[in-house]
Amino acid sequence: MSIVSLVLSNYIMIAELLGLWVMLDSNVHLKKRTIRATRIVILLILSEAICWGVERWLREIGYLTAARILLTPTIYLLHPVIMLGIMEMAEFVDKYRLLLYLPVMISAPFLYTSQWTHLFYWFDDKNLYIAADSVLRFYPYFLFLFYVIFFVGAFTVRYARYGRAERKGILISIIAASIGVILHIIFEIDVDYSTLFASLLLIYYLSLYVLTAKEDTLTQLLNRQCYYADTERLKDQVTAAVSVDMNDLKKINDTQGHDAGDKALKTVAACLAKNKLRNKKIYRIGGDEFAIFYLNKTEDEVKKDIEQMREELSGTPYVCAFGYEMVADKDIEAAMLSADREMYANKAKLKNDKERKIEEHKGE
């Protein structure tokens, strides 16, 4: 095997990854951390392709080498590590980083010593691969499948607010690819998965880019552009519109600094999104302004959810004014104007109540 033959056999994959590497320099939506993680995944995929090419060449010689003993477990471990890198791109592993990396860390010594323990596989003196005569022969694939399943679950939860249309492309690709891998295992067809990883990375990166472009970068709620698009796109499904305005954001920024203001906005956004209600879309449409659309919800459900959001906010130093309007025979824009009027009335009441309490406190 020569470098030329290795490059030519992976030419399409290399071209895809090279193109993605260059595109990362012009990214304006994704965080630096995401771009860095994407570059690491690209390097991991290329490493897997190189390891596979060398290992395949080593199979053809008539005697066992130390290089093959090392390369085989390395390839097995690179597959779940690539999935971990992909999850790092979307910050899925922050809370569970140690737990998620633990299976790979524990598996590594067992895989690298399998040649002598015969736990999963081993090579005989003629360089033939011999799988263990138990279910453990499939352990490297089970390890990889564990990370695929976790990724699908984390991706679905992380982007649940966007609906199925925005998520199904990457999920279909992952599930279809997993089925293909399982079929290869069942029929004992040994193939290099680096090209598959490269294609999935491109699809995932595109999906991540599209989904991130719909987010408000500070609060991770849907952004103003998405609000305008959904006003038209969901006009036949929205049954209620809610206007929310945070009180005293300017005062917080002026007296405590913009970092404190950002923290306040993120806290408010978390309170609004705390209840994982289906068919509820939350948007940040201005500095301290939020809008909520409820799809196919009754007035009682909307009022209950507003009360829950107020209850969540009561445990924070921040106060928000709310106004809502059922769409009924109105269009969404008219309902939103009515919700705004109610919100401003609520805002004035909150201000008057606050001033009255201050005066009562002074009089004591």
LOTORMAR-226082 format. One record per atom (N, C-alpha, C): z, y, x. Coordinates in steps of 0.1 Angstrom, whole numbers, plus 5000, padded with zeros to 4 digits. Atoms other than C-alpha are relative to their C-alpha. Layout:
BEGIN
ZYX...
END
This chain:
BEGIN
500049885008500050005000500050135009500049884993499150345013500450124991499749885007500150695003498950044990501249975008496650754990500049924987500150085012496750454967501250034990498849975009500250544954499750134992500349875007499050904946499049984989501150025010495850784929500549924988499550085011497650524908500950084991499149925009500050794895499450154999500649874999497551084896500250084987499949925012497751184859501550044998498649965001501551174860500450115009499849894990501651384892499550134995500749885005499251634876500950064989499249955011501451664845501350065005498849944995504651714864499850125009500249884992503151954888499750124991500249895009501852164859501250054994498849965006505252164843500950075010499249934989506952264876499550145001500549874999504652564878500350084987499749935013505152654841501550054999498649975001508952664846500250145006499849874994508552984867499750114990500349905010507253174837500849994987499250025012509853054812500950124997499249885003511653334793501049964989499050045010513553134766501149925005499050104996515352864784500950055011499049964990518452914806499649955014500350044986518352894844500549855002499450134999520552584841499049894995501050095006517952414818498849985010501150004991515152504842500349925013499550084988517152364872500149854997499950145004517852044853498649944998501450055002514152004844499449975014500650034986513152034881500749885006499450124995515751774890499449874993500650125007514351534863498649975006501350024994510851594877500149925013499850074987512051494912500549864998499550135002513851194898498949904995501150085005510751074880499049965011500850024989508651114911500649905010499250104991511350924931499949864994500150135006511250644906498649945002501350054998507450614909499849965014500150044986507650604947500849875002499250124998510450344946499349884994500750115007508450134921498749965008501250034992505250154942500349925013499650074988507050044974500549864997499450125004508949774956498949904996501150095004505749634941499249955012500750044988504149624975500949895007499150094993507249444989500049864993500050135007506849174962498949915006501150084996503549064977500249935014499850064987504948975011500849874998499550145002506148615016501449985004498650024996509648685027500850124995499149905006512648885014500450105011499649894991513449225029501250074994498849925004516549445028499550124991500549885008514349725014499949964985500250045014513549524982501449984994498650025005517249434978500650144995499549875003518049804978499250074989500949935009515049934958500249954986499950055013515449704928501250064992498949945008518949824917499850165000500249865001517950184926499150044989500949985012515050164901500749984987499250035012517350014875500950124997499049895002519850304880499350134997500849885002517150574881499750024985500449995014516250504845501150074991498949925008519650604829500350135006499749874994520050884855499050104995501049915005516751034843500450044986499649965014518051024807501250095001498949904998521251194819499550145004500649874997519151464835499350074989500749945012517151514803501150064991498949955009520451554784500650125007499549884994521651804810499150124997500949895004518552014801500550074988499649935012519952084767501650014999498549994999523652084778500749914990499450105009524451764758501349945006499050084993526851634784501250085004498949924995529251924790501449944997498750055004532151784770500349865004499850144997531551424779499449965013500750034988530151454814500649885008499450114993532651224831499849864993500250125008532450964803498649955001501450045000528650964803499549955014500450044987528350934840500749875005499150114996531050664842499249865000500750135000528850364831499049985012500950014989526250444858500849985013499250014988528950484884500749865002499450145000530650154874498949905003501050104999527349974872499449995014500749994987526050084907500549895009499650104990528249854929499649864995500350135005527649554906498549975002501450024998523849604907499649995014500350014986523749664944500549875007499550134994525749344951499549884992500450125008523949124925499249905008500750094991521848974953501049895005499050104995525048794965500949954989499250065011527048764933499249934989500950065010524048654912500450044986499549955013525648854883498850034991501149965008522348994870498749945004501350054994519548874893500349985015500050014985518848774929498649965004501350044994515948704952500249875009499950124991515348364969499350035013500549984987514148315004498550035000501449985001510548324993499650134993500249875005511048674978499750004985500250015015510948554941501250064993498949945009512948744915500549894991499450105009515348514897501150074991499149945009517148644866501249914997498950075004520648534857499849924987500250085012520848254831501050034989499049955010522848464807499550134994500449875005522548774786500150115010499949894989523548974817498750035007501349974994520048944829499450134994500649885007519249224804500950125002499049894999522249444815499350135004500649874996520049714833499350064988500749955011518049744801501050054989499049965009521149764779500650135004499449884994522550034802499050124996500949905004519350234797499950034986500149995014519250174760501250084995498849925004522850314757499750155001500249864998521750644771498950054991501049965009518650654749500650034986499449985013520750604718500950124999499249885000523250864728499250135000500949885000520451114735499550034986500649985013518851054701501150064991498949955008522251114684500450145004499649874996523151414705498950114996501149915004519751574699500050034986500049985014519951514662501150094995498849915004523451674659499850145005500149874994522651964683499050094992501149925007519552074663499949964985500050045014520651954628499650124991500349885009520352314615498650034998501449965001516652324620499249914990500850085010515652044596499249905008500750114993513651734603498750035006501449974995510251894608500150045015499949954987511452064640500549895010499450104991513151744654499249885001500650135001510951464644499049965011501050034989508351494672500649935011499350064989510751424700500649874996499350125004512651164680499049884998501050105001509450974671499549955013500550034987508350984707501049915007499050084993511650854720500249864994499950135006511950574694498849915002501250084997508350464699500049955014499950044986508850464736501049895002498950114999512050254732499549874995500650125005510250004711499049945010500950054990507549974737500849935012499250064989510249914764500549864996499450135005511949644743498949894999501150105001508549474737499749955014500350054987507949464774501149915006498950084995511349314780499949864993500150135008510849044752498949925006501150084995507448944766500049995016499850004986508748984802498850055008501049934994506049224812500650115009499449914991507149424843499150125003500949884998505749784843500950115006499449884995506550114859500150104988499849915011508050354834499950155004500049864996507650674854499050084992501049925008504450774835500550024986499349985013506350714802501050115001499049894999509150934814499450135001500749874998506751204825499550054987500649965013505051214791501250044990498949975008508451214773500650135004499549874995509651494795499250124995500949895005506651714786500250024985499849995014507151644749501350064997498649955002510851704751500150155004499949864996510452024771499350094990500749925011507952154745500950024988499150005012510352064717501250095003498949924996513252224735499750155001500549874999511252534742499850074986500249955014510252574705501350024993498749995007513752504692500850125006499249894994515352744717499450144996500649875004512853014708500450044986499549975013514352994673501450055000498649974999517853054685500350145004499449884994519853374690500749955013499650054987520653334727501650015001498649994999524253454723500849914992499250085010525553274692499449864997500750135003523052984690499849984985500450015013522553064654498450035000501449975001518953104641499850155002500249864997517453434651499350084989500649915010515953734633498549964996501450055002512353604637499949884991499950125008513353274622500450044986499649955013514953464593498850044992501249955007511753644584499049884997500950115003509753324587500549914989499450095010512153124565500050074986500049935013512153404539498749974992501250045007508553314532499849854999500250154999508552944542500849934990499150085009511552844521500350074987499749925012511153084492500249924987499850085012510952794467501249915001498950094999514052624480501350085001498849934999516552904486500550044987499449975013518952934457501150115001499049894999521453184472499850065014500149934987521453454499501350075002498749944996524553574517499850105011500049904990524953894537501450015006498749994993527753904563499950115011499949904990528854194585501350005006498850004993531454194612500650145001499349874999533954484612500450035014499449954988534754694642499449955013500650054988532354544667499850125010500249884991531554894681501350045007498749964995535254964685500449905011499750104990535654634704499250025013500949974988532754714727500550125008499649874993533955064734501449995007498650004995537654984740500349885009499750124993537554624754498849955009501250044992534054594769499149914992501050085007530854414759500349855001499750144999532154084772500949964988499150035012534954104745499250004987500949995011532254204720499249874998500850135000530153894729500949894996499150115004533153674726500350014985499849995014533853814692498949954991501250045007530353754680499949855000500050154999530453394693501049934991498950065008533753334676499750014985500449985015532453474642498949904997501150095003529353264645500549864999499450135001531352954651500849984987499350015013533453024620499049994989501050015011530353074599499449865000500750134999528952744612501049885000499050114998532252544612499749894990500350105010531452374579498649955001501350054998528552144586499349964987500650025013527152194551498549985001501550035000523652044546499350124992500949905006520852284536500750145000499449864998522752594549499450055013500649944989520852814573500650135003499349884996522653084593499350085010500849924991520953374610500850125005499549874995522053654633498850095000501149915002519753934622500250145006499749874993521354224640501249995009498850004991524154324663501249934995498950065006526954244640499749954985500550045013524854134610499549864999500450145002524353784597499549984986500550045014522453624568500149854999499950155003522853284552499149974988500750065012520453094530500549874997499650135006521552814508498849944993501150065006518952564498500549904990499650095011519352394464501549984999498550005002523052484461500350084988499549935012524952584430500850125004499149894997526952904428501449965004498750054997530152714428500149955015500050054986529152544461499950125010500149884991528252884476501350075001498849935000531453054466501149925008499150094992533452754480499850015015500350004986531652774513500450145006499649874996532253154515501550015002498650014998535953094510500449935012499650084988536052834537499750085013500349924989534353074561501050115002499049905000536853344552501349945006498850074995539653094559499949985015500150024985538253014593500150135007499949874993537953374602501550065000498649965001541553434591500949965012499350044988542653244621499650065013500549934989540953484644500450154999499749865001541453854652498950084993501149935005538153934635499949994985500149995014537254034600498550024997501449995004533854004582500050034985500249975014532654154549498949904995501050095006530653914526499550054987500649975012528253964498499049894997501050105003526153704480499350034987500849985012523553684453499249874998500950115004521953384435498650054998501549965000518153394438499550004985500450025014517453264402498550054999501449965002514353454390499650115010500349894990514553714419499249935011500550064987512653674451501150025010498950004990514653634483500350145005499749864996514253994494500850074991499249935011515654124461501449955000498650065000518553874463500750055012499349964988519253984498500550144999499649865003519354354488501250014992498850005009521854274461501249955008498950054991523954064486500450115010499649894991523854364510500950104993499249915008525154594483501449954998498750055002527954364475500849995013499350014987528754314512500550145004499549874996528954694518501250044991498949975008531254724488501349935005498950084994533454454503500550065013499649934988533354634536500850124998499249885003534554954521501449974995498750045005537354774503500949955012499250054989538454604535500550125009499649884992538454944553501150084993499049935008540455104525501349935001498850085000542954814525500750025014499549994987543354844563500650145002499549874998543855224562501350024992498849995008546455184534501149935006499050074993548354934554500550085012499649924988548355164584500950114995499249895006549755454562501349954996498750065004552355224547500949975012499350034988553355114582500650135006499549884995553655474593501250064992498949945009555855564563501349925001498850074999558355294571501050055010
END
